[in-house]
Amino acid sequence: MKTHTRVAVIGGGVVGCSVLYHLTKAGWTDVVLIERDQLTSGSTWHAAGGFHTLNGDPNVAKLQGYTIGLYDELERITGQSCGLHRSGGLLLADTPERMEWLKMAHARARYLGLETSLLSPSEAKRLLPLIEEKYFVGAMLDAADGNLDPYGTTHAYAKAARMAGAEIYLKTRVSSLSRRPNGTWDVVTTQGTINAEHVVNAGGLWAREVGRMVGLELPVLAMEHMYLVTDDMPEVMAFNKERGHELPHAIDFKAEIYMRQERNGIVLGTYERACVPWSPKTTPWDFGTELLEPDLERIAPSLEIGYQHFPAMAHAGIRRIVNGPFTFSPDGNPLVGPVQGLPGFWCACAVMAGFSQGGGVGLALSQWMVNGDPGFDVWAMDVARYGPWAARSYTNEKVRENYSRRFSIRFPNEELPAARPQQTTALYDVLLAAGAVMGDSWGLETPLWFAPPGVEPRDVVSFHRSNDFPHVKAECLGVRNAVGVTEIANFAKYEISGPGAEAYLSRLMTNRMPKVGRIVLTPMLNSAGKLIGDFTIARAAPERFLMWGSSQAQIYHMRWFEAQQPADGSVRLHRFDMGLVGLSIAGPRSRELLARLTDEDVATTALRFLDHRAMDIANCPALVNRVSYTGDLGYEIWVAPEYQRRLYDRILAAGQDLGLVHFGMRALLSLRLEKNFPTWYRELRPIYGAFEAGLDRFVDLTKPDFIGRDVAVAEKATGGKLKRISLVVDALDADVLGDEPIWHGGNVIGWVTSGGYGHYVDRSLAQGYVPVALAGDLQEGAFEIEILGDRRKASILSEPLFDPKGERMRM
Ligand SMILES: Cc1cc2nc3c(=O)[nH]c(=O)nc-3n(C[C@H](O)[C@H](O)[C@H](O)COP(=O)(O)OP(=O)(O)OC[C@H]3O[C@@H](n4cnc5c(N)ncnc54)[C@H](O)[C@@H]3O)c2cc1C
């Protein structure tokens, strides 16, 4: 064994081997993989080997497409067969809602470059005669689906890596990890110690234990999973003989089963409701290549429906049953990337679909390690998307929920119930009493909308406008016509202080830093000039800045801030988390309301748009920002948590005769749409430049230096490739949700990032990206957006429908 290496990858499952191969491909060949036993001896060896492109997140779907395309390359390089069967796959819908979901997936596939088509039940039956067509309303065919040999594929990755210079140590267990003062890692193994510049946790079933070696409790849990293999079936053999090819794969959402051909029989697996975690606290190190005890009782409800839907299966004998564990994160997507606070420690774990995602994970991680950036948008699988609230027992509840819902529809307005409420503010009970329907925002209960007296505070889940529609409308009108109050505790809040704070922020952000008492809005770019953040920054004192951003991205941003922090101690970083909470008041009467809560001068000459002040509000020491995401006159009031209840009570009392209404996140998002304001994670993501996103006025190119400046200069000069546009949509009873294709001249030329109903302007609105050349087509109805399979006319808005000159914010 070597004594030093650039990278030590822990784990020789399909994921670790893919990471190793991709590192060599990216040019790092002084890399090793350390495996406790043999390659594939974790969850990889007993996988059913299926692969598909379908994923709720389009960026993960793209990575799955990459993975599936990679296998031919691997076979070519190594001569090692991956045992590929590219049979295509059918997704079978049993209800109109599921069919709508498939129509959305099909529409999205258009701009992802994936080959899918929608079928009637009889067309589906022609492709897969085993189905009883009366149980289905339609299907989607995904040409990229197939299956492979897990063992051969893992060895193909390993062989390709070895051919490029990587070393693999088998029968070698990593027992501990320690960090040297120079930042490198001592990887202590049963065969000696190796010093590594970087460590990758690809420990699969033991990823949690490898995390614990460095003090991390990763949100990952293994679940038992069963599939059965039938005896030879005459129906399968007859099909093969007649058609000359294999049966396609199938997913039956109602039965919650997947199936595919295996030799002359069928593999049938279930994601059963009565699911069971495996080794919920600790994975034993001596767990070998053994299988778990099958439990047919548990999957009986799925089999019962499956046998009705596929009658031939009911008569087939069962040759063997496989029950094995594999790992999941709370949302089912992988945990990938560098870990905040642990430079040089990387994750590639919780990969539940190793043969669909393993290649993409390897590509993303290797580019991240070699170039400092994954090269594309990996937010949906970034390990930084979870905060400390994703504790072990939280993970257990969420993973079970996710597993049992694997083949369930998630409606756009559906909030999942497991492990809630996790975090609450002091206002939780009073807001519930006021009719709040709560949603989960980065582990925190946050009001979505308020049901008036007599209306049940509950969402009716749907792809169409739902029961909240009139109530969200009333909230929006209340804000625009008078004043509203909403809780904004879920924002991310930071303090950056010290003698180097201004220079530090100036280098990170595209905008100039504000004077004391003033606020700027600013994007943040990575070195490739892509958007990695969007902040409100207030200067509280010459060397003290307060900053607000997206709640979901707090750990993601802290990781970046820490990586850029100077080593000389001149800059201090602090994340308030729930140590600072807030309420926002907005609307034309919000100044009147504020004036009733303080003896300070809040006239527009004294407290201007984009001013920041420390002042007493309702007797509470508070920070006031004169900004509002509603695009209206408005104020954010920030206090320590112990004052929040008092502040809220006083706002409510003082606003009584001003027409004060409660409003929630849904109204806030509707109001911002009317102003064409973008939002982080939808319009602002690391695949867009600041000029493409239309953030021109927040990028100060007269500043001599900031990260990404060169690219921003070039983007401004060339105009970039894409442009964010806002559209008004000729919608019926369903508004865009995000990820719908945008059509122009009969072709799909772009995609929707977000949208919804603009209640005050009374129009259906959308935002999205299209090629720059088309962004100037202001002709009415020049575009179409595909909503639930229906192409609806859409026209570009050259200015916001509400207050295009921004007078309300400044009034
Ligand atoms: C029954 C079943 C069916 C499945 N079907 C499919 C399917 O059809 N399609 C699909 O894509 N996926 C399927 N999967 C999931 C698939 O198996 C996983 O996604 C994949 O195996 C994850 O690979 P991995 O490399 O992350 O983890 P693992 O395979 O668990 O590999 C981790 C490796 O790390 C090693 N290791 C851990 N800790 C240490 C240490 N301290 N020192 C040294 N080595 C260490 C382990 O020995 C192990 O070999 C299935 C899983 C099961 C159980």
The ligand as an SDF file (V2000), in Angstrom:
LIG
                    3D

 53 58  0  0  0  0  0  0  0  0999 V2000
  -32.4740   -5.7440   -3.5590 C   0  0  0  0  0  0  0  0  0  0  0  0
  -31.8830   -4.5230   -4.2200 C   0  0  0  0  0  0  0  0  0  0  0  0
  -32.2330   -4.2090   -5.5210 C   0  0  0  0  0  0  0  0  0  0  0  0
  -31.7000   -3.0840   -6.1330 C   0  0  0  0  0  0  0  0  0  0  0  0
  -32.0170   -2.8070   -7.4290 N   0  0  0  0  0  0  0  0  0  0  0  0
  -31.4560   -1.7540   -8.0520 C   0  0  0  0  0  0  0  0  0  0  0  0
  -31.7040   -1.4840   -9.4070 C   0  0  0  0  0  0  0  0  0  0  0  0
  -32.4370   -2.1980  -10.0740 O   0  0  0  0  0  0  0  0  0  0  0  0
  -31.1110   -0.4210   -9.9860 N   0  0  0  0  0  0  0  0  0  0  0  0
  -30.2880    0.4090   -9.2810 C   0  0  0  0  0  0  0  0  0  0  0  0
  -29.7670    1.3860   -9.8520 O   0  0  0  0  0  0  0  0  0  0  0  0
  -30.0280    0.1800   -7.9770 N   0  0  0  0  0  0  0  0  0  0  0  0
  -30.5820   -0.8750   -7.3570 C   0  0  0  0  0  0  0  0  0  0  0  0
  -30.2980   -1.1080   -6.0400 N   0  0  0  0  0  0  0  0  0  0  0  0
  -29.5200   -0.1150   -5.3060 C   0  0  0  0  0  0  0  0  0  0  0  0
  -28.0350   -0.2570   -5.5820 C   0  0  0  0  0  0  0  0  0  0  0  0
  -27.6360   -1.4860   -5.1130 O   0  0  0  0  0  0  0  0  0  0  0  0
  -27.2990    0.8850   -4.8910 C   0  0  0  0  0  0  0  0  0  0  0  0
  -27.7310    2.1130   -5.4260 O   0  0  0  0  0  0  0  0  0  0  0  0
  -25.8030    0.7930   -5.0760 C   0  0  0  0  0  0  0  0  0  0  0  0
  -25.3470   -0.4780   -4.7890 O   0  0  0  0  0  0  0  0  0  0  0  0
  -25.0860    1.7830   -4.1950 C   0  0  0  0  0  0  0  0  0  0  0  0
  -23.7150    1.5950   -4.3700 O   0  0  0  0  0  0  0  0  0  0  0  0
  -22.6430    2.1890   -3.3750 P   0  0  0  0  0  0  0  0  0  0  0  0
  -21.3390    2.0520   -4.0300 O   0  0  0  0  0  0  0  0  0  0  0  0
  -23.0690    3.5410   -2.9580 O   0  0  0  0  0  0  0  0  0  0  0  0
  -22.7610    1.3370   -2.0390 O   0  0  0  0  0  0  0  0  0  0  0  0
  -22.3090   -0.1380   -1.6640 P   0  0  0  0  0  0  0  0  0  0  0  0
  -22.5700   -1.0960   -2.7420 O   0  0  0  0  0  0  0  0  0  0  0  0
  -22.9010   -0.4310   -0.3320 O   0  0  0  0  0  0  0  0  0  0  0  0
  -20.7440   -0.0330   -1.5630 O   0  0  0  0  0  0  0  0  0  0  0  0
  -20.0710    0.5140   -0.4700 C   0  0  0  0  0  0  0  0  0  0  0  0
  -18.7690   -0.2270   -0.3100 C   0  0  0  0  0  0  0  0  0  0  0  0
  -17.9850    0.4610    0.6520 O   0  0  0  0  0  0  0  0  0  0  0  0
  -17.2600   -0.4930    1.4000 C   0  0  0  0  0  0  0  0  0  0  0  0
  -16.9190    0.1510    2.6630 N   0  0  0  0  0  0  0  0  0  0  0  0
  -17.7660    0.7760    3.5180 C   0  0  0  0  0  0  0  0  0  0  0  0
  -17.0920    1.2470    4.5760 N   0  0  0  0  0  0  0  0  0  0  0  0
  -15.8070    0.9390    4.3750 C   0  0  0  0  0  0  0  0  0  0  0  0
  -14.6330    1.1460    5.1460 C   0  0  0  0  0  0  0  0  0  0  0  0
  -14.6650    1.7500    6.3310 N   0  0  0  0  0  0  0  0  0  0  0  0
  -13.4730    0.6970    4.6450 N   0  0  0  0  0  0  0  0  0  0  0  0
  -13.4230    0.0840    3.4410 C   0  0  0  0  0  0  0  0  0  0  0  0
  -14.5160   -0.1550    2.6820 N   0  0  0  0  0  0  0  0  0  0  0  0
  -15.6850    0.2600    3.1560 C   0  0  0  0  0  0  0  0  0  0  0  0
  -18.2340   -1.6540    1.5200 C   0  0  0  0  0  0  0  0  0  0  0  0
  -17.5920   -2.8610    1.8020 O   0  0  0  0  0  0  0  0  0  0  0  0
  -18.9380   -1.6210    0.1760 C   0  0  0  0  0  0  0  0  0  0  0  0
  -18.3540   -2.5140   -0.7460 O   0  0  0  0  0  0  0  0  0  0  0  0
  -30.8080   -2.2500   -5.4100 C   0  0  0  0  0  0  0  0  0  0  0  0
  -30.4720   -2.5850   -4.1140 C   0  0  0  0  0  0  0  0  0  0  0  0
  -30.9870   -3.7010   -3.5120 C   0  0  0  0  0  0  0  0  0  0  0  0
  -30.5850   -4.0310   -2.1220 C   0  0  0  0  0  0  0  0  0  0  0  0
  1  2  1  0
  2  3  1  0
  2 52  2  0
  3  4  2  0
  4  5  1  0
  4 50  1  0
  5  6  2  0
  6  7  1  0
  6 13  1  0
  7  8  2  0
  7  9  1  0
  9 10  1  0
 10 11  2  0
 10 12  1  0
 12 13  2  0
 13 14  1  0
 14 15  1  0
 14 50  1  0
 15 16  1  0
 16 17  1  0
 16 18  1  0
 18 19  1  0
 18 20  1  0
 20 21  1  0
 20 22  1  0
 22 23  1  0
 23 24  1  0
 24 25  2  0
 24 26  1  0
 24 27  1  0
 27 28  1  0
 28 29  2  0
 28 30  1  0
 28 31  1  0
 31 32  1  0
 32 33  1  0
 33 34  1  0
 33 48  1  0
 34 35  1  0
 35 36  1  0
 35 46  1  0
 36 37  1  0
 36 45  1  0
 37 38  2  0
 38 39  1  0
 39 40  1  0
 39 45  2  0
 40 41  1  0
 40 42  2  0
 42 43  1  0
 43 44  2  0
 44 45  1  0
 46 47  1  0
 46 48  1  0
 48 49  1  0
 50 51  2  0
 51 52  1  0
 52 53  1  0
M  END
$$$$
